[in-house]
């Protein structure tokens, strides 16, 4: 039976949900990205990944990064620093030790991933 999908309701005009994820790969860049709208994800330093989007957007209304781990650990992920999608295609996602706050790589494992959700506006509010 085919599924039926409905448009989301919002007070914001032209709201787009951009969801994607990538596997952690220790001290290397991820081998792939799951989801659309992302040109690349490159590990640039310990625990830091530079994400490049395919398109510019008028505004970022919400952004969140979470860490999915095969084995529970004291680690977290977050979007780091300022990001204005109207003027830049890139932003940084960091993975950190949650008890110390220091940048930390996440080992490559079958179920280790960084999940990102962005709510973006395209056009006038």
Chimera marker file (.cmm) of the C-alpha trace (Angstrom):
<marker_set name="trace">
<marker id="1" x="0.000" y="0.000" z="0.000" r="1" g="1" b="0" radius="0.5"/>
<marker id="2" x="1.504" y="3.373" z="-0.960" r="1" g="1" b="0" radius="0.5"/>
<marker id="3" x="2.073" y="5.951" z="1.763" r="1" g="1" b="0" radius="0.5"/>
<marker id="4" x="0.513" y="9.387" z="1.742" r="1" g="1" b="0" radius="0.5"/>
<marker id="5" x="2.666" y="12.318" z="2.828" r="1" g="1" b="0" radius="0.5"/>
<marker id="6" x="1.268" y="15.680" z="3.828" r="1" g="1" b="0" radius="0.5"/>
<marker id="7" x="2.839" y="19.123" z="3.778" r="1" g="1" b="0" radius="0.5"/>
<marker id="8" x="3.968" y="20.502" z="7.112" r="1" g="1" b="0" radius="0.5"/>
<marker id="9" x="2.142" y="23.468" z="8.588" r="1" g="1" b="0" radius="0.5"/>
<marker id="10" x="4.147" y="26.479" z="9.704" r="1" g="1" b="0" radius="0.5"/>
<marker id="11" x="3.776" y="30.174" z="10.416" r="1" g="1" b="0" radius="0.5"/>
<marker id="12" x="6.995" y="30.625" z="8.413" r="1" g="1" b="0" radius="0.5"/>
<marker id="13" x="6.747" y="30.798" z="4.665" r="1" g="1" b="0" radius="0.5"/>
<marker id="14" x="8.976" y="28.461" z="2.654" r="1" g="1" b="0" radius="0.5"/>
<marker id="15" x="10.144" y="26.389" z="5.620" r="1" g="1" b="0" radius="0.5"/>
<marker id="16" x="12.354" y="23.434" z="4.705" r="1" g="1" b="0" radius="0.5"/>
<marker id="17" x="13.471" y="20.612" z="6.958" r="1" g="1" b="0" radius="0.5"/>
<marker id="18" x="16.938" y="19.374" z="6.028" r="1" g="1" b="0" radius="0.5"/>
<marker id="19" x="17.874" y="16.157" z="7.826" r="1" g="1" b="0" radius="0.5"/>
<marker id="20" x="21.047" y="14.181" z="7.220" r="1" g="1" b="0" radius="0.5"/>
<marker id="21" x="23.536" y="11.961" z="8.996" r="1" g="1" b="0" radius="0.5"/>
<marker id="22" x="27.050" y="10.675" z="8.573" r="1" g="1" b="0" radius="0.5"/>
<marker id="23" x="29.016" y="7.847" z="10.170" r="1" g="1" b="0" radius="0.5"/>
<marker id="24" x="31.836" y="8.694" z="12.532" r="1" g="1" b="0" radius="0.5"/>
<marker id="25" x="35.166" y="7.425" z="11.325" r="1" g="1" b="0" radius="0.5"/>
<marker id="26" x="37.686" y="8.048" z="14.094" r="1" g="1" b="0" radius="0.5"/>
<marker id="27" x="40.452" y="10.331" z="12.824" r="1" g="1" b="0" radius="0.5"/>
<marker id="28" x="39.237" y="10.221" z="9.196" r="1" g="1" b="0" radius="0.5"/>
<marker id="29" x="36.506" y="11.952" z="7.213" r="1" g="1" b="0" radius="0.5"/>
<marker id="30" x="33.187" y="10.122" z="6.900" r="1" g="1" b="0" radius="0.5"/>
<marker id="31" x="32.922" y="7.805" z="3.915" r="1" g="1" b="0" radius="0.5"/>
<marker id="32" x="29.330" y="8.823" z="3.118" r="1" g="1" b="0" radius="0.5"/>
<marker id="33" x="26.406" y="11.114" z="3.956" r="1" g="1" b="0" radius="0.5"/>
<marker id="34" x="22.804" y="9.908" z="4.235" r="1" g="1" b="0" radius="0.5"/>
<marker id="35" x="20.212" y="12.496" z="3.221" r="1" g="1" b="0" radius="0.5"/>
<marker id="36" x="19.975" y="15.211" z="0.598" r="1" g="1" b="0" radius="0.5"/>
<marker id="37" x="21.104" y="18.820" z="0.398" r="1" g="1" b="0" radius="0.5"/>
<marker id="38" x="24.669" y="18.223" z="1.626" r="1" g="1" b="0" radius="0.5"/>
<marker id="39" x="27.590" y="18.556" z="-0.752" r="1" g="1" b="0" radius="0.5"/>
<marker id="40" x="30.259" y="17.188" z="1.611" r="1" g="1" b="0" radius="0.5"/>
<marker id="41" x="31.334" y="16.453" z="5.195" r="1" g="1" b="0" radius="0.5"/>
<marker id="42" x="35.063" y="16.652" z="5.945" r="1" g="1" b="0" radius="0.5"/>
<marker id="43" x="36.835" y="16.020" z="9.258" r="1" g="1" b="0" radius="0.5"/>
<marker id="44" x="39.022" y="19.120" z="9.720" r="1" g="1" b="0" radius="0.5"/>
<marker id="45" x="40.444" y="18.547" z="13.226" r="1" g="1" b="0" radius="0.5"/>
<marker id="46" x="39.899" y="16.373" z="16.286" r="1" g="1" b="0" radius="0.5"/>
<marker id="47" x="36.144" y="16.096" z="16.735" r="1" g="1" b="0" radius="0.5"/>
<marker id="48" x="35.368" y="18.763" z="14.106" r="1" g="1" b="0" radius="0.5"/>
<marker id="49" x="33.519" y="18.229" z="10.839" r="1" g="1" b="0" radius="0.5"/>
<marker id="50" x="32.975" y="20.939" z="8.230" r="1" g="1" b="0" radius="0.5"/>
<marker id="51" x="29.628" y="20.464" z="6.507" r="1" g="1" b="0" radius="0.5"/>
<marker id="52" x="29.056" y="22.077" z="3.091" r="1" g="1" b="0" radius="0.5"/>
<marker id="53" x="25.457" y="22.490" z="1.945" r="1" g="1" b="0" radius="0.5"/>
<marker id="54" x="24.452" y="22.436" z="-1.722" r="1" g="1" b="0" radius="0.5"/>
<marker id="55" x="22.334" y="25.605" z="-1.579" r="1" g="1" b="0" radius="0.5"/>
<marker id="56" x="22.096" y="28.977" z="0.156" r="1" g="1" b="0" radius="0.5"/>
<marker id="57" x="19.047" y="29.668" z="2.376" r="1" g="1" b="0" radius="0.5"/>
<marker id="58" x="17.462" y="32.907" z="3.594" r="1" g="1" b="0" radius="0.5"/>
<marker id="59" x="17.663" y="32.023" z="7.295" r="1" g="1" b="0" radius="0.5"/>
<marker id="60" x="18.444" y="29.271" z="9.773" r="1" g="1" b="0" radius="0.5"/>
<marker id="61" x="15.524" y="28.969" z="12.196" r="1" g="1" b="0" radius="0.5"/>
<marker id="62" x="16.791" y="25.927" z="14.094" r="1" g="1" b="0" radius="0.5"/>
<marker id="63" x="19.797" y="23.642" z="13.987" r="1" g="1" b="0" radius="0.5"/>
<marker id="64" x="20.626" y="20.596" z="16.073" r="1" g="1" b="0" radius="0.5"/>
<marker id="65" x="23.239" y="17.852" z="15.954" r="1" g="1" b="0" radius="0.5"/>
<marker id="66" x="22.956" y="14.667" z="17.989" r="1" g="1" b="0" radius="0.5"/>
<marker id="67" x="25.208" y="11.690" z="18.417" r="1" g="1" b="0" radius="0.5"/>
<marker id="68" x="23.995" y="8.136" z="17.879" r="1" g="1" b="0" radius="0.5"/>
<marker id="69" x="26.294" y="5.585" z="19.539" r="1" g="1" b="0" radius="0.5"/>
<marker id="70" x="26.413" y="1.788" z="19.388" r="1" g="1" b="0" radius="0.5"/>
<marker id="71" x="27.609" y="1.762" z="23.026" r="1" g="1" b="0" radius="0.5"/>
<marker id="72" x="26.617" y="4.518" z="25.461" r="1" g="1" b="0" radius="0.5"/>
<marker id="73" x="29.451" y="6.952" z="26.204" r="1" g="1" b="0" radius="0.5"/>
<marker id="74" x="29.952" y="10.407" z="27.663" r="1" g="1" b="0" radius="0.5"/>
<marker id="75" x="30.007" y="12.166" z="24.298" r="1" g="1" b="0" radius="0.5"/>
<marker id="76" x="27.784" y="14.680" z="22.527" r="1" g="1" b="0" radius="0.5"/>
<marker id="77" x="27.528" y="16.516" z="19.204" r="1" g="1" b="0" radius="0.5"/>
<marker id="78" x="26.549" y="20.104" z="18.499" r="1" g="1" b="0" radius="0.5"/>
<marker id="79" x="26.642" y="22.762" z="15.812" r="1" g="1" b="0" radius="0.5"/>
<marker id="80" x="29.624" y="24.931" z="16.666" r="1" g="1" b="0" radius="0.5"/>
<marker id="81" x="29.865" y="28.670" z="16.180" r="1" g="1" b="0" radius="0.5"/>
<marker id="82" x="27.767" y="31.027" z="14.089" r="1" g="1" b="0" radius="0.5"/>
<marker id="83" x="26.181" y="29.882" z="10.838" r="1" g="1" b="0" radius="0.5"/>
<marker id="84" x="24.386" y="32.147" z="8.388" r="1" g="1" b="0" radius="0.5"/>
<marker id="85" x="23.100" y="30.068" z="5.450" r="1" g="1" b="0" radius="0.5"/>
<marker id="86" x="22.350" y="33.233" z="3.440" r="1" g="1" b="0" radius="0.5"/>
<marker id="87" x="26.070" y="34.066" z="3.148" r="1" g="1" b="0" radius="0.5"/>
<marker id="88" x="27.906" y="30.772" z="3.741" r="1" g="1" b="0" radius="0.5"/>
<marker id="89" x="27.430" y="27.198" z="2.601" r="1" g="1" b="0" radius="0.5"/>
<marker id="90" x="29.578" y="25.740" z="5.392" r="1" g="1" b="0" radius="0.5"/>
<marker id="91" x="29.201" y="25.208" z="9.119" r="1" g="1" b="0" radius="0.5"/>
<marker id="92" x="30.974" y="23.099" z="11.738" r="1" g="1" b="0" radius="0.5"/>
<marker id="93" x="29.637" y="20.183" z="13.742" r="1" g="1" b="0" radius="0.5"/>
<marker id="94" x="31.706" y="19.201" z="16.769" r="1" g="1" b="0" radius="0.5"/>
<marker id="95" x="31.835" y="16.006" z="18.809" r="1" g="1" b="0" radius="0.5"/>
<marker id="96" x="32.857" y="16.453" z="22.432" r="1" g="1" b="0" radius="0.5"/>
<marker id="97" x="33.436" y="14.593" z="25.666" r="1" g="1" b="0" radius="0.5"/>
<marker id="98" x="30.328" y="15.638" z="27.634" r="1" g="1" b="0" radius="0.5"/>
<marker id="99" x="32.095" y="15.512" z="31.014" r="1" g="1" b="0" radius="0.5"/>
<marker id="100" x="35.068" y="17.738" z="30.041" r="1" g="1" b="0" radius="0.5"/>
<marker id="101" x="33.789" y="19.643" z="27.002" r="1" g="1" b="0" radius="0.5"/>
<marker id="102" x="36.951" y="18.894" z="25.048" r="1" g="1" b="0" radius="0.5"/>
<marker id="103" x="36.815" y="17.961" z="21.358" r="1" g="1" b="0" radius="0.5"/>
<marker id="104" x="36.938" y="14.203" z="20.839" r="1" g="1" b="0" radius="0.5"/>
<marker id="105" x="36.804" y="11.920" z="17.831" r="1" g="1" b="0" radius="0.5"/>
<marker id="106" x="34.164" y="9.203" z="17.871" r="1" g="1" b="0" radius="0.5"/>
<marker id="107" x="35.374" y="5.759" z="16.900" r="1" g="1" b="0" radius="0.5"/>
<marker id="108" x="34.148" y="4.116" z="13.718" r="1" g="1" b="0" radius="0.5"/>
<marker id="109" x="31.475" y="1.553" z="14.591" r="1" g="1" b="0" radius="0.5"/>
<marker id="110" x="28.483" y="0.061" z="12.818" r="1" g="1" b="0" radius="0.5"/>
<marker id="111" x="25.951" y="2.256" z="14.633" r="1" g="1" b="0" radius="0.5"/>
<marker id="112" x="27.973" y="5.410" z="15.415" r="1" g="1" b="0" radius="0.5"/>
<marker id="113" x="26.547" y="8.417" z="13.533" r="1" g="1" b="0" radius="0.5"/>
<marker id="114" x="26.151" y="12.162" z="13.773" r="1" g="1" b="0" radius="0.5"/>
<marker id="115" x="22.534" y="13.150" z="13.013" r="1" g="1" b="0" radius="0.5"/>
<marker id="116" x="21.757" y="16.749" z="11.987" r="1" g="1" b="0" radius="0.5"/>
<marker id="117" x="18.426" y="18.535" z="11.609" r="1" g="1" b="0" radius="0.5"/>
<marker id="118" x="18.196" y="22.059" z="10.171" r="1" g="1" b="0" radius="0.5"/>
<marker id="119" x="15.035" y="24.127" z="9.775" r="1" g="1" b="0" radius="0.5"/>
<marker id="120" x="15.760" y="26.588" z="7.000" r="1" g="1" b="0" radius="0.5"/>
<marker id="121" x="13.760" y="29.365" z="5.419" r="1" g="1" b="0" radius="0.5"/>
<marker id="122" x="13.933" y="30.096" z="1.713" r="1" g="1" b="0" radius="0.5"/>
<marker id="123" x="12.338" y="33.411" z="0.815" r="1" g="1" b="0" radius="0.5"/>
<marker id="124" x="10.750" y="36.293" z="2.693" r="1" g="1" b="0" radius="0.5"/>
<marker id="125" x="9.207" y="35.585" z="6.120" r="1" g="1" b="0" radius="0.5"/>
<link id1="1" id2="2" r="1" g="1" b="0" radius="0.2"/>
<link id1="2" id2="3" r="1" g="1" b="0" radius="0.2"/>
<link id1="3" id2="4" r="1" g="1" b="0" radius="0.2"/>
<link id1="4" id2="5" r="1" g="1" b="0" radius="0.2"/>
<link id1="5" id2="6" r="1" g="1" b="0" radius="0.2"/>
<link id1="6" id2="7" r="1" g="1" b="0" radius="0.2"/>
<link id1="7" id2="8" r="1" g="1" b="0" radius="0.2"/>
<link id1="8" id2="9" r="1" g="1" b="0" radius="0.2"/>
<link id1="9" id2="10" r="1" g="1" b="0" radius="0.2"/>
<link id1="10" id2="11" r="1" g="1" b="0" radius="0.2"/>
<link id1="11" id2="12" r="1" g="1" b="0" radius="0.2"/>
<link id1="12" id2="13" r="1" g="1" b="0" radius="0.2"/>
<link id1="13" id2="14" r="1" g="1" b="0" radius="0.2"/>
<link id1="14" id2="15" r="1" g="1" b="0" radius="0.2"/>
<link id1="15" id2="16" r="1" g="1" b="0" radius="0.2"/>
<link id1="16" id2="17" r="1" g="1" b="0" radius="0.2"/>
<link id1="17" id2="18" r="1" g="1" b="0" radius="0.2"/>
<link id1="18" id2="19" r="1" g="1" b="0" radius="0.2"/>
<link id1="19" id2="20" r="1" g="1" b="0" radius="0.2"/>
<link id1="20" id2="21" r="1" g="1" b="0" radius="0.2"/>
<link id1="21" id2="22" r="1" g="1" b="0" radius="0.2"/>
<link id1="22" id2="23" r="1" g="1" b="0" radius="0.2"/>
<link id1="23" id2="24" r="1" g="1" b="0" radius="0.2"/>
<link id1="24" id2="25" r="1" g="1" b="0" radius="0.2"/>
<link id1="25" id2="26" r="1" g="1" b="0" radius="0.2"/>
<link id1="26" id2="27" r="1" g="1" b="0" radius="0.2"/>
<link id1="27" id2="28" r="1" g="1" b="0" radius="0.2"/>
<link id1="28" id2="29" r="1" g="1" b="0" radius="0.2"/>
<link id1="29" id2="30" r="1" g="1" b="0" radius="0.2"/>
<link id1="30" id2="31" r="1" g="1" b="0" radius="0.2"/>
<link id1="31" id2="32" r="1" g="1" b="0" radius="0.2"/>
<link id1="32" id2="33" r="1" g="1" b="0" radius="0.2"/>
<link id1="33" id2="34" r="1" g="1" b="0" radius="0.2"/>
<link id1="34" id2="35" r="1" g="1" b="0" radius="0.2"/>
<link id1="35" id2="36" r="1" g="1" b="0" radius="0.2"/>
<link id1="36" id2="37" r="1" g="1" b="0" radius="0.2"/>
<link id1="37" id2="38" r="1" g="1" b="0" radius="0.2"/>
<link id1="38" id2="39" r="1" g="1" b="0" radius="0.2"/>
<link id1="39" id2="40" r="1" g="1" b="0" radius="0.2"/>
<link id1="40" id2="41" r="1" g="1" b="0" radius="0.2"/>
<link id1="41" id2="42" r="1" g="1" b="0" radius="0.2"/>
<link id1="42" id2="43" r="1" g="1" b="0" radius="0.2"/>
<link id1="43" id2="44" r="1" g="1" b="0" radius="0.2"/>
<link id1="44" id2="45" r="1" g="1" b="0" radius="0.2"/>
<link id1="45" id2="46" r="1" g="1" b="0" radius="0.2"/>
<link id1="46" id2="47" r="1" g="1" b="0" radius="0.2"/>
<link id1="47" id2="48" r="1" g="1" b="0" radius="0.2"/>
<link id1="48" id2="49" r="1" g="1" b="0" radius="0.2"/>
<link id1="49" id2="50" r="1" g="1" b="0" radius="0.2"/>
<link id1="50" id2="51" r="1" g="1" b="0" radius="0.2"/>
<link id1="51" id2="52" r="1" g="1" b="0" radius="0.2"/>
<link id1="52" id2="53" r="1" g="1" b="0" radius="0.2"/>
<link id1="53" id2="54" r="1" g="1" b="0" radius="0.2"/>
<link id1="54" id2="55" r="1" g="1" b="0" radius="0.2"/>
<link id1="55" id2="56" r="1" g="1" b="0" radius="0.2"/>
<link id1="56" id2="57" r="1" g="1" b="0" radius="0.2"/>
<link id1="57" id2="58" r="1" g="1" b="0" radius="0.2"/>
<link id1="58" id2="59" r="1" g="1" b="0" radius="0.2"/>
<link id1="59" id2="60" r="1" g="1" b="0" radius="0.2"/>
<link id1="60" id2="61" r="1" g="1" b="0" radius="0.2"/>
<link id1="61" id2="62" r="1" g="1" b="0" radius="0.2"/>
<link id1="62" id2="63" r="1" g="1" b="0" radius="0.2"/>
<link id1="63" id2="64" r="1" g="1" b="0" radius="0.2"/>
<link id1="64" id2="65" r="1" g="1" b="0" radius="0.2"/>
<link id1="65" id2="66" r="1" g="1" b="0" radius="0.2"/>
<link id1="66" id2="67" r="1" g="1" b="0" radius="0.2"/>
<link id1="67" id2="68" r="1" g="1" b="0" radius="0.2"/>
<link id1="68" id2="69" r="1" g="1" b="0" radius="0.2"/>
<link id1="69" id2="70" r="1" g="1" b="0" radius="0.2"/>
<link id1="70" id2="71" r="1" g="1" b="0" radius="0.2"/>
<link id1="71" id2="72" r="1" g="1" b="0" radius="0.2"/>
<link id1="72" id2="73" r="1" g="1" b="0" radius="0.2"/>
<link id1="73" id2="74" r="1" g="1" b="0" radius="0.2"/>
<link id1="74" id2="75" r="1" g="1" b="0" radius="0.2"/>
<link id1="75" id2="76" r="1" g="1" b="0" radius="0.2"/>
<link id1="76" id2="77" r="1" g="1" b="0" radius="0.2"/>
<link id1="77" id2="78" r="1" g="1" b="0" radius="0.2"/>
<link id1="78" id2="79" r="1" g="1" b="0" radius="0.2"/>
<link id1="79" id2="80" r="1" g="1" b="0" radius="0.2"/>
<link id1="80" id2="81" r="1" g="1" b="0" radius="0.2"/>
<link id1="81" id2="82" r="1" g="1" b="0" radius="0.2"/>
<link id1="82" id2="83" r="1" g="1" b="0" radius="0.2"/>
<link id1="83" id2="84" r="1" g="1" b="0" radius="0.2"/>
<link id1="84" id2="85" r="1" g="1" b="0" radius="0.2"/>
<link id1="85" id2="86" r="1" g="1" b="0" radius="0.2"/>
<link id1="86" id2="87" r="1" g="1" b="0" radius="0.2"/>
<link id1="87" id2="88" r="1" g="1" b="0" radius="0.2"/>
<link id1="88" id2="89" r="1" g="1" b="0" radius="0.2"/>
<link id1="89" id2="90" r="1" g="1" b="0" radius="0.2"/>
<link id1="90" id2="91" r="1" g="1" b="0" radius="0.2"/>
<link id1="91" id2="92" r="1" g="1" b="0" radius="0.2"/>
<link id1="92" id2="93" r="1" g="1" b="0" radius="0.2"/>
<link id1="93" id2="94" r="1" g="1" b="0" radius="0.2"/>
<link id1="94" id2="95" r="1" g="1" b="0" radius="0.2"/>
<link id1="95" id2="96" r="1" g="1" b="0" radius="0.2"/>
<link id1="96" id2="97" r="1" g="1" b="0" radius="0.2"/>
<link id1="97" id2="98" r="1" g="1" b="0" radius="0.2"/>
<link id1="98" id2="99" r="1" g="1" b="0" radius="0.2"/>
<link id1="99" id2="100" r="1" g="1" b="0" radius="0.2"/>
<link id1="100" id2="101" r="1" g="1" b="0" radius="0.2"/>
<link id1="101" id2="102" r="1" g="1" b="0" radius="0.2"/>
<link id1="102" id2="103" r="1" g="1" b="0" radius="0.2"/>
<link id1="103" id2="104" r="1" g="1" b="0" radius="0.2"/>
<link id1="104" id2="105" r="1" g="1" b="0" radius="0.2"/>
<link id1="105" id2="106" r="1" g="1" b="0" radius="0.2"/>
<link id1="106" id2="107" r="1" g="1" b="0" radius="0.2"/>
<link id1="107" id2="108" r="1" g="1" b="0" radius="0.2"/>
<link id1="108" id2="109" r="1" g="1" b="0" radius="0.2"/>
<link id1="109" id2="110" r="1" g="1" b="0" radius="0.2"/>
<link id1="110" id2="111" r="1" g="1" b="0" radius="0.2"/>
<link id1="111" id2="112" r="1" g="1" b="0" radius="0.2"/>
<link id1="112" id2="113" r="1" g="1" b="0" radius="0.2"/>
<link id1="113" id2="114" r="1" g="1" b="0" radius="0.2"/>
<link id1="114" id2="115" r="1" g="1" b="0" radius="0.2"/>
<link id1="115" id2="116" r="1" g="1" b="0" radius="0.2"/>
<link id1="116" id2="117" r="1" g="1" b="0" radius="0.2"/>
<link id1="117" id2="118" r="1" g="1" b="0" radius="0.2"/>
<link id1="118" id2="119" r="1" g="1" b="0" radius="0.2"/>
<link id1="119" id2="120" r="1" g="1" b="0" radius="0.2"/>
<link id1="120" id2="121" r="1" g="1" b="0" radius="0.2"/>
<link id1="121" id2="122" r="1" g="1" b="0" radius="0.2"/>
<link id1="122" id2="123" r="1" g="1" b="0" radius="0.2"/>
<link id1="123" id2="124" r="1" g="1" b="0" radius="0.2"/>
<link id1="124" id2="125" r="1" g="1" b="0" radius="0.2"/>
</marker_set>
